[in-house]
């Protein structure tokens, strides 16, 4: 069963009609091919129209789509001989953040690939804490990055989390410290780092594996300091009553889409998605992710570690630059 978002309901109606016609014609002497083709064209045109004018809130919903490929899906599609590595060597293994060594499919390069992992069914979601890592998850990620640095292997991180887990246990074990240490250590890691936002990039939980030489976002992913719901709750929840209109208003204000962030020069490039989102054609999307990551690694691995760190520092320092006073210099 396909899952349709609220704004996709008109597409659902057409696609259900197409499936019904196919069932009716199966094994029967009915010539309804032309009618099916007409409906398929209508569905394609309708999807093209809807997805050409998505709001920020609708893009947030696509980024969270339950059928969207997750980190382990991409790992299976873009790597060979992947070996998952576990544990932070201090407390425990965190299933919400996975990582290990593998070779990029068809490229031959060995890489350390790390990413947030949400669950598919209820049991898996609970096990993986809905993709919200504890401190041991971030410490595991850092341990794997240090291992990659030691053996001169590039690092790829796949970002997809609502944020770091804010529970009492996580705070007691040093959630903020674990994230802060990752930011510091990644900024000076002596090996290439490529980060890709594949779904939802939420707050410090995403940033903790997002300090990189190249940062990419999938077309319908989002990346922000807080979720639209959290933002709306802080700003407008006076009577305990919020609506989707409030969430949409917050999403617009947060400027969290890939197109917003490339305009602000926070990300390097947008990776296009198939019409309807990455979940419509997972393998095609994985191929684009693979090509983008491999291209970036080929460029970065030619740089000496000192030059790599210097350029990473300069890229990060340029984020959020402003001109104070009246007119910009030169006007």
Legacy VTK file of the C-alpha trace (Angstrom):
# vtk DataFile Version 3.0
C-alpha trace
ASCII
DATASET POLYDATA
POINTS 331 float
0.000 0.000 0.000
1.342 3.393 -0.984
1.141 6.174 1.571
-0.220 9.486 0.295
0.147 12.832 2.016
-2.914 15.079 2.328
-1.975 17.266 -0.642
-1.440 14.122 -2.764
-5.049 12.895 -2.410
-6.057 13.911 -5.976
-3.126 11.824 -7.280
-4.210 8.905 -5.085
-7.691 8.893 -6.610
-6.297 8.676 -10.149
-3.742 5.991 -9.293
-6.396 3.885 -7.532
-8.528 4.083 -10.700
-5.536 2.963 -12.779
-4.931 -0.022 -10.463
-8.599 -0.949 -10.567
-8.647 -0.897 -14.372
-5.530 -3.074 -14.472
-7.170 -5.611 -12.157
-10.305 -5.642 -14.306
-8.332 -6.258 -17.499
-6.064 -8.928 -15.989
-6.733 -12.188 -17.838
-9.807 -10.795 -19.550
-10.389 -9.838 -23.167
-10.748 -6.132 -22.457
-9.017 -3.464 -24.494
-8.687 -0.579 -22.063
-4.999 0.191 -22.623
-5.755 3.593 -24.116
-7.922 4.547 -21.119
-5.160 3.474 -18.709
-2.585 5.505 -20.647
-4.829 8.566 -20.539
-5.233 8.236 -16.779
-1.482 7.715 -16.329
-0.807 10.914 -18.266
-3.366 12.778 -16.136
-1.719 11.457 -12.958
1.739 12.484 -14.208
0.554 15.971 -15.194
-1.251 16.414 -11.868
1.806 15.282 -9.900
4.021 17.626 -11.935
1.687 20.524 -11.188
1.436 19.784 -7.450
5.183 19.241 -6.982
6.107 22.367 -8.944
4.583 24.617 -6.265
5.156 22.901 -2.939
5.161 25.022 0.196
7.877 24.735 2.846
5.483 22.811 5.115
4.610 20.363 2.326
8.328 19.783 1.694
8.741 19.078 5.400
6.030 16.434 5.141
7.784 14.833 2.149
11.099 14.849 4.054
9.330 12.824 6.782
7.470 10.495 4.397
7.389 6.994 5.968
8.317 5.332 2.654
11.326 7.571 2.056
14.700 5.739 1.851
16.621 5.803 5.130
20.358 5.543 5.788
20.508 1.719 5.745
18.532 1.689 2.477
21.105 3.990 0.867
23.984 1.980 2.317
22.558 -1.198 0.770
22.113 0.531 -2.593
25.374 2.496 -2.882
27.952 0.304 -1.133
29.461 -3.148 -1.428
30.943 -5.289 1.358
29.552 -2.980 4.035
30.491 -3.923 7.604
28.543 -2.172 10.360
30.560 -1.160 13.415
28.958 -0.869 16.842
29.394 0.871 20.165
31.023 4.003 21.538
33.449 2.024 23.809
32.143 4.038 26.776
28.494 3.198 27.405
26.497 1.382 24.712
25.567 0.999 21.058
22.918 3.408 19.767
20.755 1.961 16.933
19.499 5.469 16.056
22.898 6.237 14.520
24.540 3.588 12.349
27.885 3.433 10.601
30.591 1.254 9.153
33.066 0.636 6.371
32.154 -0.186 2.788
33.200 0.305 -0.833
31.239 2.669 -3.057
29.458 0.528 -5.622
31.238 0.579 -8.958
33.808 3.106 -7.725
36.191 1.024 -5.628
36.716 3.719 -2.971
36.502 2.498 0.621
34.615 4.940 2.826
33.298 5.273 6.353
29.572 5.906 6.013
27.549 7.115 9.011
23.938 8.222 9.325
20.764 8.529 11.362
18.385 5.592 11.074
14.625 5.860 11.606
12.543 2.700 11.937
10.052 1.303 9.445
7.550 -0.472 11.693
6.532 0.274 15.287
9.023 -2.148 16.850
11.928 -0.857 14.755
10.988 2.766 15.432
11.039 2.158 19.168
14.359 0.300 18.904
15.908 3.165 16.926
14.208 5.855 19.019
12.612 7.350 15.893
16.049 8.373 14.605
16.868 10.515 17.656
20.370 9.584 18.887
21.575 9.485 22.486
25.073 10.746 23.422
26.520 7.270 22.807
25.326 7.525 19.196
27.326 10.693 18.594
30.332 9.259 20.443
30.123 6.162 18.254
30.003 8.377 15.153
33.102 10.252 16.312
34.928 7.002 17.063
34.231 5.808 13.512
35.377 9.138 12.028
38.619 8.930 13.984
39.071 5.384 12.686
38.543 6.647 9.128
41.112 9.400 9.724
43.662 6.867 10.989
43.328 4.737 7.865
42.932 7.714 5.496
39.377 6.848 4.446
36.848 9.528 3.410
33.737 9.973 5.559
30.173 10.201 4.215
27.408 11.223 6.625
23.694 10.888 5.861
21.543 13.255 7.899
17.937 12.330 8.754
16.753 13.094 12.289
14.149 15.219 14.079
16.973 16.075 16.494
19.073 14.629 19.298
17.043 12.854 21.979
16.178 15.336 24.787
15.382 12.754 27.494
16.691 12.845 31.075
19.065 9.916 30.546
20.578 11.511 27.456
21.116 14.774 29.302
22.648 12.963 32.291
25.141 11.248 29.982
26.190 14.538 28.372
24.124 15.059 25.219
25.231 18.672 24.711
28.884 17.818 25.389
28.816 14.908 22.933
27.430 17.141 20.174
29.884 19.959 20.954
32.876 17.583 20.860
31.727 16.250 17.473
31.544 19.786 16.071
35.059 20.534 17.268
36.614 17.243 16.184
34.937 17.167 12.767
36.154 20.699 12.048
39.754 19.462 12.251
39.436 15.877 10.978
42.285 15.182 8.547
40.232 13.315 5.967
37.487 14.388 3.508
33.945 14.653 4.901
30.861 14.720 2.657
27.448 15.276 4.285
24.072 14.740 2.618
20.696 15.653 4.139
18.486 12.800 2.912
15.335 13.677 4.866
14.904 15.761 7.976
17.874 17.685 9.373
16.861 18.795 12.831
18.875 21.074 15.111
22.148 20.033 16.787
21.201 16.396 16.347
21.776 16.837 12.616
24.665 19.280 12.914
26.619 16.820 15.084
27.441 14.790 11.964
27.138 17.683 9.495
30.430 19.580 9.838
31.897 18.811 6.436
33.861 19.868 3.363
30.806 19.477 1.120
27.179 19.676 2.251
24.376 18.542 -0.051
20.615 18.301 0.334
18.082 16.182 -1.484
15.523 18.327 -3.286
12.694 17.636 -0.821
14.750 17.474 2.376
14.756 20.123 5.103
17.457 21.427 7.460
16.782 23.820 10.332
17.503 24.786 13.916
14.067 23.592 15.077
11.030 21.813 13.650
8.071 23.916 12.424
5.944 22.405 15.220
8.519 23.346 17.859
8.873 26.849 16.448
5.095 27.367 16.379
4.722 26.045 19.934
7.305 28.518 21.248
5.989 31.550 19.369
2.221 31.149 19.167
0.987 28.462 21.561
-0.782 30.848 23.948
-4.014 28.884 24.319
-2.637 25.395 23.773
-4.209 25.281 20.325
-2.091 25.043 17.175
-3.100 24.134 13.623
-1.372 23.084 10.422
-1.641 26.724 9.327
0.631 27.656 12.255
3.114 24.940 11.262
3.078 26.170 7.659
3.675 29.738 8.823
6.623 28.589 10.950
8.079 26.499 8.098
8.020 29.533 5.798
9.749 31.674 8.440
12.456 29.073 9.156
13.683 28.993 5.514
14.426 25.294 5.852
14.172 23.955 2.295
17.081 23.036 0.043
16.302 25.980 -2.245
16.373 28.378 0.722
19.697 27.043 1.959
21.460 27.106 -1.392
20.339 30.730 -1.771
21.969 31.475 1.605
25.107 29.578 0.455
24.904 27.172 3.383
24.858 24.076 1.157
26.944 23.324 -1.923
24.382 21.687 -4.176
20.844 20.290 -4.404
20.501 16.644 -5.453
17.335 16.320 -7.595
14.637 13.806 -6.667
12.315 11.808 -8.938
8.912 13.370 -9.502
6.902 12.653 -6.358
9.897 12.240 -4.069
12.795 9.852 -3.421
10.440 7.061 -2.304
8.940 6.852 -5.791
12.216 5.622 -7.327
14.639 4.694 -4.513
17.320 3.155 -6.724
17.382 6.140 -9.090
17.738 8.413 -6.065
20.517 6.249 -4.627
22.387 6.452 -7.941
22.281 10.262 -7.765
23.508 10.225 -4.168
26.328 7.856 -5.138
27.446 9.988 -8.087
27.377 13.189 -6.019
29.334 11.666 -3.122
31.892 10.007 -5.412
32.440 13.232 -7.370
33.032 15.186 -4.168
35.432 12.576 -2.780
37.426 12.485 -6.031
37.897 16.247 -5.744
38.653 16.360 -2.015
41.089 13.459 -1.777
43.592 15.332 -3.974
44.003 17.973 -1.241
46.610 17.764 1.512
45.106 17.425 5.037
46.258 20.904 6.073
44.673 22.493 2.994
41.504 20.455 3.522
41.098 21.696 7.103
41.843 25.303 6.112
39.221 25.276 3.343
36.684 23.589 5.635
37.267 26.305 8.229
36.831 29.072 5.662
33.640 27.497 4.288
32.103 27.284 7.743
33.158 30.801 8.747
31.451 32.291 5.683
28.049 30.954 6.756
25.818 33.722 8.055
28.053 36.616 6.989
26.336 40.001 7.126
27.062 43.583 6.124
26.509 46.091 8.929
25.354 49.669 8.443
23.856 51.205 5.326
24.812 50.164 1.803
27.164 47.242 1.106
30.776 48.185 0.257
31.115 49.335 -3.355
27.574 50.711 -3.652
LINES 1 332
331 0 1 2 3 4 5 6 7 8 9 10 11 12 13 14 15 16 17 18 19 20 21 22 23 24 25 26 27 28 29 30 31 32 33 34 35 36 37 38 39 40 41 42 43 44 45 46 47 48 49 50 51 52 53 54 55 56 57 58 59 60 61 62 63 64 65 66 67 68 69 70 71 72 73 74 75 76 77 78 79 80 81 82 83 84 85 86 87 88 89 90 91 92 93 94 95 96 97 98 99 100 101 102 103 104 105 106 107 108 109 110 111 112 113 114 115 116 117 118 119 120 121 122 123 124 125 126 127 128 129 130 131 132 133 134 135 136 137 138 139 140 141 142 143 144 145 146 147 148 149 150 151 152 153 154 155 156 157 158 159 160 161 162 163 164 165 166 167 168 169 170 171 172 173 174 175 176 177 178 179 180 181 182 183 184 185 186 187 188 189 190 191 192 193 194 195 196 197 198 199 200 201 202 203 204 205 206 207 208 209 210 211 212 213 214 215 216 217 218 219 220 221 222 223 224 225 226 227 228 229 230 231 232 233 234 235 236 237 238 239 240 241 242 243 244 245 246 247 248 249 250 251 252 253 254 255 256 257 258 259 260 261 262 263 264 265 266 267 268 269 270 271 272 273 274 275 276 277 278 279 280 281 282 283 284 285 286 287 288 289 290 291 292 293 294 295 296 297 298 299 300 301 302 303 304 305 306 307 308 309 310 311 312 313 314 315 316 317 318 319 320 321 322 323 324 325 326 327 328 329 330
